[in-house]
Amino acid sequence: MAVGGRPKGGQSPDIDDTQFDDWTDLLEQRFGIFIAPERKSFLASRLRMRMRETGCKDYREYYHRISRGVSQAKEWSLLVDCLTVHETCFFRHASSLKFVEEVVLPDAFRRGDGFNVWSIGCATGEEAYSLAMLADAYCSEREESSGYGVTGTDISLPALRDARSGVYSNRRLANISAQFQAKYTRTVSEDRFEIAASLRQRVCFAQLNLRDVDKAPFAGMDLIFCQNVLIYFDRESRMKVVDSLVEFLRPGGVIVLGPGELLNWQHPKIRKVRYADTLAYQRIQEQARDAGSKELK
């Protein structure tokens, strides 16, 4: 790796183009994370954060330290946590969740067999719990005997630890309706609340590098929610990821992406679903090939 020497005053200079290329190649090979050239300053600032914590004085020293293999697994986890944005909230992107409530849930329960959800890039869990609230409310209102389950995955172990705890700052209550607050949250302290145990039991979390999505131990998903995750991949990698996700859907299942994250995607087993301000695709059911078959509109 071509890097400069130790800077004067113990401070690392701005990362140069060669260093940026070396680091982005390493991150893409190891985790599939794509960092565009215009985000060079972002990468440099995150590297410096970890360099300060580890006592490394320049990019070369930190690069060699983190490249030592399995012995640096913990440091890799902490660096990836710095590089992936965990700013999220409950009921983020209201139109996509309205689509789940009004279209996906009714359609899935018409088919029977329960409702299985996968929240990809779940960060600290707000999205997974939001989806669980919608599913639980739907089942409760209709006395639906079929169950549901939500699985959240993320690359960040620290974020997953927070997700499993289900404890959040009261500021996070802002987007949760009063009805859902009463039913699904409990006060922990003056400034903290937790997700009710009955709902947490329906949600599980696991680490997953989306680069290795083919190895995910899931099947028969009714809904895959994958928003604000594909931004970490180049277009070719995005296409590979979503092509793989199709195989985790049961016929009639739906993938919801972030609007604008992946336009003009086509797949022989998928059709685009029309819903305001929402980017969603449904796996085609075999009977849908017949003219009289019913699909989501």
DOROGU-497493 format. One record per residue: residue in three letters; z, x, y of N, C-alpha, C in turn. Coordinates in steps of 0.001 Angstrom, whole numbers, plus 500000, padded with zeros to 6 digits. Example, Ala and Ser with C-alpha at 12.3 -4.5 7.8 and 13.67 -1.06 7.14 Angstrom:
% residues 2
ala507800513190494310507800512300495500507800513200496700/ser507080512850497750507140513670498940507870512900500030/
% end
This chain:
% residues 297
met500000500853498800500000500000500000500000500881501238/ala499098500640502151499006501452503356499857500835504453/val500947501521504789501824501027505843502227502173506725/gly502735501841507894503185502861508814504532503412508434/gly504968504442509110506272505042508843507383504221509427/arg508601504759509312509772504061509829509728504060511350/pro509827502902512004509725502833513458510973503362514148/lys510796503738515378511929504197516173512857503043516487/gly514135503370516571515116502371516959515466501410515854/gly514925501643514634515302500807513496514653499441513490/gln513674499206514382513037497895514445511631497972513861/ser511229496970513088509900496950512503508890496477513537/pro507752497155513645506715496724514584506023495492514045/asp505141494924514857504339493813514374503526494283513173/ile503346493413512231502622493760511016501149493954511349/asp500547495060510863499136495296511173498250494612510129/asp496945494681510345496019493942509485496074494407508034/thr496207495701507828496258496219506458497517495758505749/gln498636495838506450499894495360505876499837493869505580/phe499260493115506507499133491671506303498310491377505056/asp497193492091504881496360491880503701497115492210502421/asp497881493301502446498643493690501256499678492640500887/trp500384492157501901501423491167501641500826489830501200/thr499744489395501845499161488105501458498551488175500063/asp497969489322499708497458489488498341498593489390497330/leu499705490043497628500855490028496724501403488616496559/leu501545487897497661502089486541497609501155485580496890/glu499841485780497080498893484892496411498848485172494910/gln498921486445494538498906486795493122500172486310492414/arg501293486438493111502572486115492470502870484619492456/phe502593483942493574502981482543493697501843481596494049/gly500667482134494337499571481277494746499685480816496179/ile500628481376496933500830480984498333499748481623499199/phe499054480796499970498001481269500851498503481235502292/ile498422482374502961498830482461504366497613482885505173/ala497158481996506030495948482237506817496191483325507861/pro495129484031508275495271485103509265495963484669510555/glu495733483427510959496359482974512205497874482803512073/arg498397482927510859499839482817510647500480484190510392/lys499822485223510868500329486583510653501707486765511283/ser501902486253512482503196486408513141504291485659512388/phe503926484507511790504880483760510974505327484596509785/leu504362485197509078504705486028507927505587487194508346/ala505221487858509432506002489011509892507440488625510204/ser507627487489510869508980487077511243509826486758510011/arg509201486137509000509942485810507778510272487064506974/leu509343488017506940509630489277506263510782490006506934/arg510786490004508269511858490695508989513215490049508727/met513222488723508563514485488056508241515074488604506952/arg514246488735505917514730489251504639515007490754504709/met514231491475505503514458492916505657515817493185506271/arg516195492364507243517525492537507854518622492300506822/glu518439491283505982519455490954504982519565492022503899/thr518454492658503569518451493648502489518649495074502985/gly518626495263504309518811496602504857517543497440504869/cys516402496848504594515136497583504624514688497761506069/lys514204498960506387513878499269507772512402499082508104/asp511537499017507111510118498811507402509473498026506271/tyr508237497585506518507532496745505556507279497479504235/arg507016498783504315506763499555503108507986499562502205/glu509141499813502769510364499854501971510642498504501318/tyr510463497443502082510735496116501529509694495752500473/tyr508427496109500714507367495835499742507675496506498403/his508052497774498459508342498485497219509584497935496534/arg510551497541497341511775496984496747511481495691495998/ile510738494791496639510525493473496036509511493536494899/ser508758494617494809507746494751493763508294495360492481/arg509598495531492392510191496199491230510276495330489987/gly509713494131490058509666493288488862510826492338488740/val511242492074487503512240491036487229513576491319487881/ser513856492582488180515144492910488800515269492323490196/gln514132491940490788514154491391492143513877489884492158/ala514146489216491039513871487782490949514623486998492023/lys515880487358492263516666486642493269516080486841494659/glu515684488062494982515116488333496302513784487608496476/trp512976487555495417511731486789495494512020485330495827/ser513043484782495183513398483387495421513797483166496875/leu514554484099497437514999483973498823513834484134499800/leu512906485044499488511745485225500360510864483985500334/val510589483465499150509761482262499047510410481106499793/asp511735481033499727512444479987500452512206480119501958/cys512126481345502452511846481563503876510414481189504236/leu509505481393503299508085481201503587507624479758503445/thr508383478953502733508007477553502554508869476690503457/val508235475813504193508926475003505194509617473828504521/his510901473641504801511661472564504171512047471462505155/glu511383471448506314511665470396507275511110469073506740/thr511975468194506365511553466915505815512572465869506215/cys512323464643505849513252463576506186513051462422505212/phe513968461498505211513821460312504386512703459431504950/phe511940458832504061510867457896504410509881458487505404/arg509554459750505132508546460435505931507176459838505616/his506339459749506576505000459158506504505075457725505976/ala505438456848506881505740455452506550504580454726505875/ser503336454991506286502222454242505718502027454548504240/ser502214455803503836502090456149502420503165455469501589/leu504365455391502125505460454742501395505273453224501369/lys504700452677502435504387451247502443503348450939501371/phe502392451839501203501389451707500152502050451685498768/val503022452569498575503756452586497303504469451259497086/glu505123450770498139505903449540498039505020448314497801/glu503921448232498521503102447015498486502036447011497398/val501571448186496993500432448256496079500770448945494756/val501323450155494830501507450953493620502569450362492699/leu503720450015493257504793449455492429504387448156491734/pro503872447164492468503458445929491776502421446166490691/asp501458447050490974500412447312489991500982447986488745/ala501896448949488943502476449654487804503281448715486922/phe504063447828487516504888446921486715504070445800486089/arg502902445517486643502005444587485957501528445178484633/arg501374446495484635500963447161483406502138447331482441/gly503372447203482974504560447357482139504920448802481905/asp505834449044480957506209450402480540506963451203481596/gly507571450537482562508372451266483539507547451930484635/phe508207452823485371507574453439486533508046454883486625/asn507128455820486403507456457248486424506811457922487622/val507636458615488397507201459212489663507433460716489635/trp506493461441490217506625462895490370506458463223491848/ser507502463764492454507479464205493845507291465721493858/ile506109466174494282505776467603494261506095468218495618/gly506742469372495588507173469992496839508273469173497472/cys509242468784496643510281467835497087511280468443498065/ala511250469780498242512173470449499162513616470064498848/thr514340469568499836515759469260499641516009467843499140/gly514964467161498687515144465926497936514939464614498654/glu514757464647499969514650463387500700513495462510500221/glu512345463120499944511200462341499494511468461710498133/ala512012462470497209512291461952495863513271460790495920/tyr514316460912496726515294459827496838514705458612497555/ser513814458842498512513150457717499191512329456910498195/leu511584457609497351510776456924496337511659456197495332/ala512794456796495002513724456151494074514307454875494682/met514609454909495977515121453709496637514111452578496575/leu512846452895496840511812451855496785511694451275495386/ala511699452136494372511574451668492993512785450842492588/asp513975451297492968515191450573492595515244449210493269/ala514872449169494548514875447898495270513882446928494649/tyr512714447423494272511706446572493646512244445985492345/cys512842446815491526513381446341490241514524445351490443/ser515396445641491412516556444776491650516145443400492153/glu515194443377493082514773442104493674514093441197492663/arg513446441807491695512691441011490715513373440970489355/glu514584441506489287515321441583488029514426442159486938/glu513739443212487328512792443862486430513543444608485332/ser513223444293484087513930444912482969513456446340482701/ser512196446639483052511676447996482849512356448964483806/gly512562450172483353513239451158484182512283451990485015/tyr512841452963485703512038453887486494512731455242486489/gly511990456266486809512547457607486928511733458422487904/val512408459300488629511747460152489614512075461608489298/thr511055462439489275511240463878489096510738464601490337/gly511583465434490916511191466231492065511067467690491665/thr509983468337492083509809469761491790509541470530493075/asp509983471788493075509768472652494233509859474093493750/ile509295474988494524509346476405494172510663477050494602/ser511359476426495550512558477013496143513834476601495406/leu514532477564494833515793477269494143516886476820495111/pro517041477455496289518053476969497234517810475518497661/ala516538475156497886516230473778498274516573472815497150/leu516279473188495915516584472333494769518087472164494579/arg518836473199494865520296473088494775520807472023495744/asp520281472025496965520677471007497936520225469618497492/ala519031469548496907518515468255496449519422467661495377/arg519839468490494439520692467991493349522040467503493863/ser522545468142494897523845467716495438523748466336496065/gly522588466026496669522388464723497294523256464490498517/val523701465563499154524562465462500339523776465910501566/tyr523844465109502638523037465376503826523839465128505106/ser523319465707506177523887465452507497523606464008507906/asn524521463426508660524345462047509121523073461860509951/arg522547462957510507521285462855511261520162462342510375/arg520255462574509070519210462159508148519207460653507900/leu520225459965508345520297458520508146519302457754509019/ala518784458404510033517977457715511048516822456916510460/asn516160457448509439514977456776508890515278455889507695/ile516542455758507323516925454897506197517368453550506762/ser516787452467506308517135451144506824518607450843506578/ala519151449953507372520561449576507224520835449020505826/gln519891448254505310520038447683503970520128448777502914/phe519247449770503013519250450863502046520458451779502244/gln520891451958503494522089452749503728523286452139503000/ala523417450825503130524552450140502515524516450232500992/lys523323450190500445523197450150498984523142451530498344/tyr522544452503499036522246453776498376522936455002498965/thr523782454834499966524469455996500526525972455756500579/arg526707456859500565528170456813500645528640457873501639/thr529647457545502448530184458496503416530982459577502702/val530721460827503075531439461971502502532467462497503485/ser532068462599504742532952463094505796532483462513507115/glu533053462991508176532710462473509499531244462690509839/asp530646463756509310529254464054509657528335464218508446/arg528803463798507259527992463962506056528004462693505213/phe526905462463504505526842461352503561526186461848502273/glu526313461069501208525681461425499958524908460233499392/ile523943460549498549523196459513497850524095458945496751/ala524092457627496617524948456973495621524658457515494222/ala525718457661493440525592458235492099524630457442491225/ser524627456120491383523744455283490557522279455617490784/leu521924456020492019520540456402492310520282457840491872/arg521247458734492106521066460133491708520808460253490212/gln521374459355489431521176459393487987519730459128487584/arg518975458527488494517569458211488220516622459315488674/val517160460345489318516327461395489904516739462749489338/cys515775463521488886516062464873488410515176465863489159/phe515609467116489185514901468149489937514687469378489063/ala513539470029489259513210471220488480512354472158489310/gln512475473445489044511642474422489749510250474449489149/leu509252474466490002507868474568489539507032475262490607/asn506340476294490194505341476938491031504044476172490832/leu503521475583491870502341474725491733501129475493491222/arg501159476807491359500094477622490785500048477460489261/asp501215477179488673501321477023487218501463475560486819/val500844474686487592501033473250487375500589472819485981/asp499620473523485400499146473152484058500261473197483018/lys501303473991483301502391474165482340503512473140482530/ala503383472274483513504442471292483779504621470376482564/pro505870470147482151506132469351480935506183467859481216/phe505175467331481914505153465921482279503917465243481699/ala504001463942481616502848463154481172503090461698481535/gly502006460916481612502125459483481822502739459071483141/met502378459778484221502925459451485533502194458252486144/asp502977457341486729502398456212487463502098456594488905/leu502856457554489420502676457979490807502984459460490923/ile502061460196491538502293461590491912502205461671493425/phe503293462030494049503373462126495505503308463606495860/cys502236464019496530502010465441496807501579465604498258/gln502536465555499158502245465650500590502846466921501191/asn502107467541502110502560468734502823502838469899501887/val502103469959500784502229471051499824500932471846499743/leu499813471156499758498521471816499603498193472734500775/ile498910472603501871498681473474503031498953474938502694/tyr499686475198501622499996476575501237498898477194500368/phe497820476461500124496752476948499263495415476914499990/asp494515477824499603493169477743500152492438476576499489/arg491250476247500012490568475037499534490264475086498037/glu489811476230497554489482476333496134490707476079495268/ser491836476649495671493071476450494908493545475006495002/arg493351474390496160493723472977496302492953472118495311/met491670472377495195490844471598494281491314471764492843/lys491666472991492468492144473242491107493449472499490848/val494335472500491845495622471825491678495433470333491463/val494673469688492348494530468233492224493726467848490988/asp492762468694490598492048468427489349493020468438488169/ser493983469358488205494986469432487134495912468227487154/leu496248467771488355497188466653488465496639465374487833/val495336465228487830494719464029487238495185463843485795/glu495326464943485076495662464858483658497107464420483420/phe497927464444484456499320464003484312499474462499484582/leu498415461871485090498461460445485396498118459612484175/arg498803458493484006498344457526483018497193456727483644/pro496340456115482861495269455297483439495842454254484403/gly495290454190485592495800453292486622496805453958487542/gly497277455162487160498227455892488001497580456404489275/val498416456745490253497929457066491599498477458410492076/ile497627459174492737498024460384493464497988460075494952/val499072460383495660499110460223497118499211461611497744/leu498233461959498573498218463227499284498509462991500761/gly498722464058501494498891463935502929497547463685503588/pro497458462749504519496176462479505193495585463756505779/gly494337464020505434493667465206505957493873466464505143/glu494727466415504105495007467624503326493842468028502426/leu493111467041501926492002467354501027490968466241501132/leu489941466491501906488908465482502122487752465687501150/asn487068464609500842485856464639500017486091465163498603/trp487295464941498082487563465315496691486917464288495770/gln486271464768494755485655463895493761486021464375492367/his486216463418491476486574463735490097486094462576489231/pro485543462853488070484985461768487256486003460737486784/lys487288461095486782488308460160486323489059459488487472/ile488598459716488689489351459295489878488476458483490820/arg489100457497491467488447456776492552489400456727493745/lys488831456746494937489638456702496148490117455282496401/val491349455156496863491938453854497176491992453696498689/arg491596452554499171491609452310500616492931451684501040/tyr493610452365501951494838451830502539495041452555503858/ala495454451829504887495531452375506246496363453652506319/asp495783454678506954496470455938507229497088456553505975/thr496422456396504850496937456916503584495789457505502776/leu496026458664502190495035459301501332495524459191499888/ala494879458325499115495331458057497747494137457917496807/tyr494380458309495564493355458243494532493978457667493261/gln493206456846492567493679456214491341492897456707490140/arg493618456970489051492930457327487810492278456071487233/ile491014456185486927490243455047486448490694454654485048/gln490908453357484864491214452851483541489908452640482782/glu489977452799481480488765452672480676488092451324480893/gln488908450270480950488324448938481119487723448758482502/ala488071449664483438487538449556484797486056449868484835/arg485549450452483768484130450734483723483307449461483549/asp484013448396483120483349447107482997483347446420484359/ala482332445691484665482173445086485994483300444155486356/gly483902443512485373484938442532485682486326443097485746/ser486527444401485587487856444983485549488452445055486937/lys489801445045486985490506445010488262491060446373488615/glu490793446845489830491302448127490319492029447892491649/leu492789448892492081493453448797493376492410448754494477/lys492708447986495519491781447882496654492338448636497854/
% end
